[in-house]
Amino acid sequence: MGDTMLKKYQWIVRMSFISFMIYIYATVYSESGVYSFLLLNTFLGYIPIELAMHITPQRSKLFFYSFFVLWLLFYPNAPYVLTDLFHLAMLNPYNHTTGLMEFNLHLWLNFTNLLSSAIACSVMGIWSLEHITNIILIRFQLKKRFYKPALILILTIIASVGVYVGRFLRLHTAYLFFNPQWVVHQLVIMWSPRMLVFVAFMFIIQIILWGAIYISRFSLNNEEKTV
């Protein structure tokens, strides 16, 4: 994934997410199934991706800072979708008598839905993280070698805290606009050693994902240059 995204690729990503959410609404959410949460979580995970598409070096200061704050508030929703994979435990794919995995296409459909949302939101979320980081480097004329890793680490830590807030405090980003005082109070009292360990786990997962994507892109670019 490049630092910037051409308009046609933006629309491919946009329409892919919209199509997936329509599909989820038609097949899962409308039936009030146990996976109906997937529609909202996918939508929230897509918001920072859409916001990042509109942030470019040429934007005004007001636009940049406004959209950056919105992106920062919503970005944790992208890696948050990875925690939805715990709902795979509800599938019960093993036969209680034989202990073997059953060939049940409905189970595999739910598996596909959960994994598709998690992969799409987390991978494209990493793109938005990379994109925003590079925009900051350009706007403030910072040296890429030192400041980029620092920014990635800081933003990933913030996102990891956000995942904890969303998963265990059940605080959606929208609550900041409706009851900010209560949200701030919850954020102040949430800190504990166990919370920090969870944040460390989520940080490791995201850094591994970012590193894998970064190395893959770097290797691909080098291969294209040698062809």
Phi and psi in degrees as GROMACS dihedral restraints (atoms count N, CA, C in turn):
[ dihedral_restraints ]
;  ai    aj    ak    al  type     phi  dphi    fc
    3     4     5     6     1   -78.0    20    10
    4     5     6     7     1   172.6    20    10
    6     7     8     9     1   -68.5    20    10
    7     8     9    10     1   -33.9    20    10
    9    10    11    12     1  -118.5    20    10
   10    11    12    13     1   164.4    20    10
   12    13    14    15     1  -128.5    20    10
   13    14    15    16     1   126.0    20    10
   15    16    17    18     1   -63.1    20    10
   16    17    18    19     1   154.2    20    10
   18    19    20    21     1   -55.5    20    10
   19    20    21    22     1   -41.3    20    10
   21    22    23    24     1   -65.8    20    10
   22    23    24    25     1   -35.2    20    10
   24    25    26    27     1   -73.2    20    10
   25    26    27    28     1   -32.8    20    10
   27    28    29    30     1   -59.8    20    10
   28    29    30    31     1   -43.2    20    10
   30    31    32    33     1   -71.3    20    10
   31    32    33    34     1   -32.0    20    10
   33    34    35    36     1   -63.2    20    10
   34    35    36    37     1   -46.6    20    10
   36    37    38    39     1   -62.9    20    10
   37    38    39    40     1   -46.5    20    10
   39    40    41    42     1   -60.5    20    10
   40    41    42    43     1   -48.8    20    10
   42    43    44    45     1   -69.8    20    10
   43    44    45    46     1   -30.6    20    10
   45    46    47    48     1   -65.3    20    10
   46    47    48    49     1   -44.9    20    10
   48    49    50    51     1   -66.0    20    10
   49    50    51    52     1   -43.7    20    10
   51    52    53    54     1   -61.1    20    10
   52    53    54    55     1   -44.2    20    10
   54    55    56    57     1   -62.6    20    10
   55    56    57    58     1   -41.9    20    10
   57    58    59    60     1   -64.7    20    10
   58    59    60    61     1   -41.9    20    10
   60    61    62    63     1   -67.9    20    10
   61    62    63    64     1   -36.5    20    10
   63    64    65    66     1   -63.7    20    10
   64    65    66    67     1   -42.2    20    10
   66    67    68    69     1   -61.1    20    10
   67    68    69    70     1   -44.9    20    10
   69    70    71    72     1   -63.3    20    10
   70    71    72    73     1   -41.2    20    10
   72    73    74    75     1   -63.3    20    10
   73    74    75    76     1   -41.8    20    10
   75    76    77    78     1   -73.4    20    10
   76    77    78    79     1   -33.3    20    10
   78    79    80    81     1  -107.0    20    10
   79    80    81    82     1   -22.8    20    10
   81    82    83    84     1  -120.5    20    10
   82    83    84    85     1   -58.3    20    10
   84    85    86    87     1   -63.0    20    10
   85    86    87    88     1   -42.6    20    10
   87    88    89    90     1   -65.8    20    10
   88    89    90    91     1   -20.5    20    10
   90    91    92    93     1   -93.0    20    10
   91    92    93    94     1     1.8    20    10
   93    94    95    96     1    53.5    20    10
   94    95    96    97     1    41.9    20    10
   96    97    98    99     1   -77.2    20    10
   97    98    99   100     1   175.6    20    10
   99   100   101   102     1   -68.5    20    10
  100   101   102   103     1   -15.6    20    10
  102   103   104   105     1  -105.5    20    10
  103   104   105   106     1    21.9    20    10
  105   106   107   108     1   -66.0    20    10
  106   107   108   109     1   -20.6    20    10
  108   109   110   111     1   -62.7    20    10
  109   110   111   112     1   -19.5    20    10
  111   112   113   114     1   -62.7    20    10
  112   113   114   115     1   -32.0    20    10
  114   115   116   117     1   -65.6    20    10
  115   116   117   118     1   -51.0    20    10
  117   118   119   120     1   -64.8    20    10
  118   119   120   121     1   -44.7    20    10
  120   121   122   123     1   -65.7    20    10
  121   122   123   124     1   -37.3    20    10
  123   124   125   126     1   -67.0    20    10
  124   125   126   127     1   -41.0    20    10
  126   127   128   129     1   -62.4    20    10
  127   128   129   130     1   -46.8    20    10
  129   130   131   132     1   -64.6    20    10
  130   131   132   133     1   -35.7    20    10
  132   133   134   135     1   -70.0    20    10
  133   134   135   136     1   -25.1    20    10
  135   136   137   138     1   -81.9    20    10
  136   137   138   139     1   -27.7    20    10
  138   139   140   141     1   -53.0    20    10
  139   140   141   142     1   -49.7    20    10
  141   142   143   144     1   -63.5    20    10
  142   143   144   145     1   -27.6    20    10
  144   145   146   147     1   -67.4    20    10
  145   146   147   148     1   -45.2    20    10
  147   148   149   150     1   -65.0    20    10
  148   149   150   151     1   -41.7    20    10
  150   151   152   153     1   -60.8    20    10
  151   152   153   154     1   -43.3    20    10
  153   154   155   156     1   -62.8    20    10
  154   155   156   157     1   -32.4    20    10
  156   157   158   159     1   -62.1    20    10
  157   158   159   160     1   -25.8    20    10
  159   160   161   162     1   -94.7    20    10
  160   161   162   163     1    -5.5    20    10
  162   163   164   165     1   -95.4    20    10
  163   164   165   166     1   116.3    20    10
  165   166   167   168     1  -131.6    20    10
  166   167   168   169     1   162.8    20    10
  168   169   170   171     1   -61.6    20    10
  169   170   171   172     1   -22.7    20    10
  171   172   173   174     1   -83.4    20    10
  172   173   174   175     1    -8.5    20    10
  174   175   176   177     1   -68.4    20    10
  175   176   177   178     1   153.6    20    10
  177   178   179   180     1   -67.5    20    10
  178   179   180   181     1   164.5    20    10
  180   181   182   183     1   -60.8    20    10
  181   182   183   184     1   -44.2    20    10
  183   184   185   186     1   -61.2    20    10
  184   185   186   187     1   -45.2    20    10
  186   187   188   189     1   -63.5    20    10
  187   188   189   190     1   -47.0    20    10
  189   190   191   192     1   -61.0    20    10
  190   191   192   193     1   -50.9    20    10
  192   193   194   195     1   -66.7    20    10
  193   194   195   196     1   -37.7    20    10
  195   196   197   198     1   -63.7    20    10
  196   197   198   199     1   -48.5    20    10
  198   199   200   201     1   -72.2    20    10
  199   200   201   202     1   -31.2    20    10
  201   202   203   204     1   -65.9    20    10
  202   203   204   205     1   -42.9    20    10
  204   205   206   207     1   -62.7    20    10
  205   206   207   208     1   -43.9    20    10
  207   208   209   210     1   -61.8    20    10
  208   209   210   211     1   -43.9    20    10
  210   211   212   213     1   -60.3    20    10
  211   212   213   214     1   -43.9    20    10
  213   214   215   216     1   -63.4    20    10
  214   215   216   217     1   -36.4    20    10
  216   217   218   219     1   -70.1    20    10
  217   218   219   220     1   -37.2    20    10
  219   220   221   222     1   -94.2    20    10
  220   221   222   223     1   -18.6    20    10
  222   223   224   225     1   -56.4    20    10
  223   224   225   226     1   -40.1    20    10
  225   226   227   228     1   -55.9    20    10
  226   227   228   229     1   -20.9    20    10
  228   229   230   231     1   -64.6    20    10
  229   230   231   232     1   -25.4    20    10
  231   232   233   234     1   -69.3    20    10
  232   233   234   235     1   -56.7    20    10
  234   235   236   237     1   -69.4    20    10
  235   236   237   238     1   -21.3    20    10
  237   238   239   240     1   -56.2    20    10
  238   239   240   241     1   -36.0    20    10
  240   241   242   243     1   -60.7    20    10
  241   242   243   244     1   -24.7    20    10
  243   244   245   246     1   -60.6    20    10
  244   245   246   247     1   -32.1    20    10
  246   247   248   249     1   -71.2    20    10
  247   248   249   250     1   -16.0    20    10
  249   250   251   252     1   -65.9    20    10
  250   251   252   253     1   -17.2    20    10
  252   253   254   255     1   -64.0    20    10
  253   254   255   256     1   -17.9    20    10
  255   256   257   258     1   -63.9    20    10
  256   257   258   259     1   -22.1    20    10
  258   259   260   261     1   -71.1    20    10
  259   260   261   262     1    -8.5    20    10
  261   262   263   264     1   -60.9    20    10
  262   263   264   265     1   -23.7    20    10
  264   265   266   267     1   -62.1    20    10
  265   266   267   268     1   -22.9    20    10
  267   268   269   270     1   -78.4    20    10
  268   269   270   271     1    -8.0    20    10
  270   271   272   273     1   -72.1    20    10
  271   272   273   274     1   -32.6    20    10
  273   274   275   276     1    49.1    20    10
  274   275   276   277     1    64.3    20    10
  276   277   278   279     1   -79.2    20    10
  277   278   279   280     1    -8.5    20    10
  279   280   281   282     1   -97.7    20    10
  280   281   282   283     1   139.0    20    10
  282   283   284   285     1   -71.6    20    10
  283   284   285   286     1   126.2    20    10
  285   286   287   288     1   -67.1    20    10
  286   287   288   289     1   -22.4    20    10
  288   289   290   291     1   -86.5    20    10
  289   290   291   292     1   -50.2    20    10
  291   292   293   294     1   -91.3    20    10
  292   293   294   295     1   -22.7    20    10
  294   295   296   297     1    79.1    20    10
  295   296   297   298     1     3.0    20    10
  297   298   299   300     1   -94.1    20    10
  298   299   300   301     1   157.2    20    10
  300   301   302   303     1   -72.6    20    10
  301   302   303   304     1   131.9    20    10
  303   304   305   306     1   -82.9    20    10
  304   305   306   307     1   147.7    20    10
  306   307   308   309     1   -91.5    20    10
  307   308   309   310     1    83.1    20    10
  309   310   311   312     1  -117.4    20    10
  310   311   312   313     1   109.5    20    10
  312   313   314   315     1   -65.5    20    10
  313   314   315   316     1   -28.3    20    10
  315   316   317   318     1   -65.8    20    10
  316   317   318   319     1   -39.3    20    10
  318   319   320   321     1   -62.8    20    10
  319   320   321   322     1   -43.6    20    10
  321   322   323   324     1   -68.9    20    10
  322   323   324   325     1   -27.9    20    10
  324   325   326   327     1   -65.6    20    10
  325   326   327   328     1   -45.2    20    10
  327   328   329   330     1   -63.6    20    10
  328   329   330   331     1   -38.8    20    10
  330   331   332   333     1   -60.0    20    10
  331   332   333   334     1   -45.2    20    10
  333   334   335   336     1   -63.9    20    10
  334   335   336   337     1   -41.9    20    10
  336   337   338   339     1   -62.4    20    10
  337   338   339   340     1   -48.0    20    10
  339   340   341   342     1   -63.9    20    10
  340   341   342   343     1   -45.7    20    10
  342   343   344   345     1   -69.4    20    10
  343   344   345   346     1   -36.9    20    10
  345   346   347   348     1   -62.1    20    10
  346   347   348   349     1   -44.8    20    10
  348   349   350   351     1   -64.1    20    10
  349   350   351   352     1   -44.8    20    10
  351   352   353   354     1   -63.6    20    10
  352   353   354   355     1   -44.3    20    10
  354   355   356   357     1   -68.2    20    10
  355   356   357   358     1   -46.5    20    10
  357   358   359   360     1   -62.7    20    10
  358   359   360   361     1   -48.2    20    10
  360   361   362   363     1   -68.3    20    10
  361   362   363   364     1   -41.6    20    10
  363   364   365   366     1   -72.6    20    10
  364   365   366   367     1   -42.9    20    10
  366   367   368   369     1   -68.4    20    10
  367   368   369   370     1   -47.6    20    10
  369   370   371   372     1   -69.9    20    10
  370   371   372   373     1   -27.5    20    10
  372   373   374   375     1   -64.2    20    10
  373   374   375   376     1   -39.1    20    10
  375   376   377   378     1   -63.7    20    10
  376   377   378   379     1   -37.9    20    10
  378   379   380   381     1   -59.2    20    10
  379   380   381   382     1   -45.1    20    10
  381   382   383   384     1   -63.8    20    10
  382   383   384   385     1   -37.9    20    10
  384   385   386   387     1   -61.5    20    10
  385   386   387   388     1   -46.0    20    10
  387   388   389   390     1   -63.7    20    10
  388   389   390   391     1   -43.5    20    10
  390   391   392   393     1   -63.9    20    10
  391   392   393   394     1   -49.0    20    10
  393   394   395   396     1   -62.1    20    10
  394   395   396   397     1   -41.1    20    10
  396   397   398   399     1   -60.0    20    10
  397   398   399   400     1   -45.1    20    10
  399   400   401   402     1   -67.4    20    10
  400   401   402   403     1   -34.4    20    10
  402   403   404   405     1   -64.9    20    10
  403   404   405   406     1   -41.7    20    10
  405   406   407   408     1   -61.9    20    10
  406   407   408   409     1   -43.6    20    10
  408   409   410   411     1   -60.5    20    10
  409   410   411   412     1   -40.4    20    10
  411   412   413   414     1   -70.4    20    10
  412   413   414   415     1   -46.5    20    10
  414   415   416   417     1   -64.8    20    10
  415   416   417   418     1   -37.5    20    10
  417   418   419   420     1  -102.4    20    10
  418   419   420   421     1     7.1    20    10
  420   421   422   423     1    51.5    20    10
  421   422   423   424     1    53.2    20    10
  423   424   425   426     1   -97.6    20    10
  424   425   426   427     1   150.7    20    10
  426   427   428   429     1   -72.6    20    10
  427   428   429   430     1   125.9    20    10
  429   430   431   432     1   -64.3    20    10
  430   431   432   433     1   -39.4    20    10
  432   433   434   435     1   -61.1    20    10
  433   434   435   436     1   -38.2    20    10
  435   436   437   438     1   -95.4    20    10
  436   437   438   439     1   -46.9    20    10
  438   439   440   441     1   -78.4    20    10
  439   440   441   442     1   -29.8    20    10
  441   442   443   444     1   -63.4    20    10
  442   443   444   445     1   -50.4    20    10
  444   445   446   447     1   -58.6    20    10
  445   446   447   448     1   -38.1    20    10
  447   448   449   450     1   -64.0    20    10
  448   449   450   451     1   -44.0    20    10
  450   451   452   453     1   -65.7    20    10
  451   452   453   454     1   -41.6    20    10
  453   454   455   456     1   -60.2    20    10
  454   455   456   457     1   -44.8    20    10
  456   457   458   459     1   -63.3    20    10
  457   458   459   460     1   -45.8    20    10
  459   460   461   462     1   -64.0    20    10
  460   461   462   463     1   -48.2    20    10
  462   463   464   465     1   -66.0    20    10
  463   464   465   466     1   -33.9    20    10
  465   466   467   468     1   -70.8    20    10
  466   467   468   469     1   -37.8    20    10
  468   469   470   471     1   -62.7    20    10
  469   470   471   472     1   -45.5    20    10
  471   472   473   474     1   -59.2    20    10
  472   473   474   475     1   -43.3    20    10
  474   475   476   477     1   -63.2    20    10
  475   476   477   478     1   -39.1    20    10
  477   478   479   480     1   -64.3    20    10
  478   479   480   481     1   -40.6    20    10
  480   481   482   483     1   -63.0    20    10
  481   482   483   484     1   -40.4    20    10
  483   484   485   486     1   -62.8    20    10
  484   485   486   487     1   -36.8    20    10
  486   487   488   489     1   -63.5    20    10
  487   488   489   490     1   -42.5    20    10
  489   490   491   492     1   -61.0    20    10
  490   491   492   493     1   -45.4    20    10
  492   493   494   495     1   -59.8    20    10
  493   494   495   496     1   -43.7    20    10
  495   496   497   498     1   -71.7    20    10
  496   497   498   499     1   -39.2    20    10
  498   499   500   501     1   -78.8    20    10
  499   500   501   502     1   -41.1    20    10
  501   502   503   504     1  -107.3    20    10
  502   503   504   505     1   -31.2    20    10
  504   505   506   507     1   -90.5    20    10
  505   506   507   508     1   -12.3    20    10
  507   508   509   510     1    58.0    20    10
  508   509   510   511     1    39.5    20    10
  510   511   512   513     1  -100.6    20    10
  511   512   513   514     1   111.8    20    10
  513   514   515   516     1   -81.5    20    10
  514   515   516   517     1   155.5    20    10
  516   517   518   519     1   -56.7    20    10
  517   518   519   520     1   -33.9    20    10
  519   520   521   522     1   -62.3    20    10
  520   521   522   523     1   -25.5    20    10
  522   523   524   525     1   -61.1    20    10
  523   524   525   526     1   -27.2    20    10
  525   526   527   528     1   -60.6    20    10
  526   527   528   529     1   -29.2    20    10
  528   529   530   531     1   -87.9    20    10
  529   530   531   532     1   -22.1    20    10
  531   532   533   534     1  -100.4    20    10
  532   533   534   535     1   -36.2    20    10
  534   535   536   537     1  -144.9    20    10
  535   536   537   538     1    66.5    20    10
  537   538   539   540     1   -63.3    20    10
  538   539   540   541     1   -35.1    20    10
  540   541   542   543     1   -63.4    20    10
  541   542   543   544     1   -44.4    20    10
  543   544   545   546     1   -64.9    20    10
  544   545   546   547     1   -39.7    20    10
  546   547   548   549     1   -62.3    20    10
  547   548   549   550     1   -46.1    20    10
  549   550   551   552     1   -60.6    20    10
  550   551   552   553     1   -40.7    20    10
  552   553   554   555     1   -61.9    20    10
  553   554   555   556     1   -43.7    20    10
  555   556   557   558     1   -63.2    20    10
  556   557   558   559     1   -37.6    20    10
  558   559   560   561     1   -68.9    20    10
  559   560   561   562     1   -31.1    20    10
  561   562   563   564     1   -72.7    20    10
  562   563   564   565     1   -39.0    20    10
  564   565   566   567     1   -92.5    20    10
  565   566   567   568     1     0.8    20    10
  567   568   569   570     1   -81.7    20    10
  568   569   570   571     1   -15.2    20    10
  570   571   572   573     1   -72.2    20    10
  571   572   573   574     1   133.4    20    10
  573   574   575   576     1  -161.7    20    10
  574   575   576   577     1   162.7    20    10
  576   577   578   579     1   -58.3    20    10
  577   578   579   580     1   -40.0    20    10
  579   580   581   582     1   -65.2    20    10
  580   581   582   583     1   -38.9    20    10
  582   583   584   585     1   -62.9    20    10
  583   584   585   586     1   -42.8    20    10
  585   586   587   588     1   -65.7    20    10
  586   587   588   589     1   -34.4    20    10
  588   589   590   591     1   -65.3    20    10
  589   590   591   592     1   -43.3    20    10
  591   592   593   594     1   -61.2    20    10
  592   593   594   595     1   -43.8    20    10
  594   595   596   597     1   -58.7    20    10
  595   596   597   598     1   -40.1    20    10
  597   598   599   600     1   -63.4    20    10
  598   599   600   601     1   -40.7    20    10
  600   601   602   603     1   -61.0    20    10
  601   602   603   604     1   -47.5    20    10
  603   604   605   606     1   -66.2    20    10
  604   605   606   607     1   -34.8    20    10
  606   607   608   609     1   -62.7    20    10
  607   608   609   610     1   -45.1    20    10
  609   610   611   612     1   -61.2    20    10
  610   611   612   613     1   -44.7    20    10
  612   613   614   615     1   -60.3    20    10
  613   614   615   616     1   -45.3    20    10
  615   616   617   618     1   -69.2    20    10
  616   617   618   619     1   -39.0    20    10
  618   619   620   621     1   -66.4    20    10
  619   620   621   622     1   -38.9    20    10
  621   622   623   624     1   -62.8    20    10
  622   623   624   625     1   -43.6    20    10
  624   625   626   627     1   -64.2    20    10
  625   626   627   628     1   -45.8    20    10
  627   628   629   630     1   -62.4    20    10
  628   629   630   631     1   -44.4    20    10
  630   631   632   633     1   -62.0    20    10
  631   632   633   634     1   -41.9    20    10
  633   634   635   636     1   -63.2    20    10
  634   635   636   637     1   -43.2    20    10
  636   637   638   639     1   -67.8    20    10
  637   638   639   640     1   -42.3    20    10
  639   640   641   642     1   -63.6    20    10
  640   641   642   643     1   -46.0    20    10
  642   643   644   645     1   -66.0    20    10
  643   644   645   646     1   -40.3    20    10
  645   646   647   648     1   -62.3    20    10
  646   647   648   649     1   -43.3    20    10
  648   649   650   651     1   -67.2    20    10
  649   650   651   652     1   -41.4    20    10
  651   652   653   654     1   -63.0    20    10
  652   653   654   655     1   -42.9    20    10
  654   655   656   657     1   -66.4    20    10
  655   656   657   658     1   -39.6    20    10
  657   658   659   660     1   -65.0    20    10
  658   659   660   661     1   -41.5    20    10
  660   661   662   663     1   -62.6    20    10
  661   662   663   664     1   -40.8    20    10
  663   664   665   666     1   -67.3    20    10
  664   665   666   667     1   -37.7    20    10
  666   667   668   669     1   -65.4    20    10
  667   668   669   670     1   -39.6    20    10
  669   670   671   672     1   -66.1    20    10
  670   671   672   673     1   -32.5    20    10
  672   673   674   675     1   -70.9    20    10
  673   674   675   676     1   -28.4    20    10
  675   676   677   678     1   -86.7    20    10
  676   677   678   679     1   -12.2    20    10
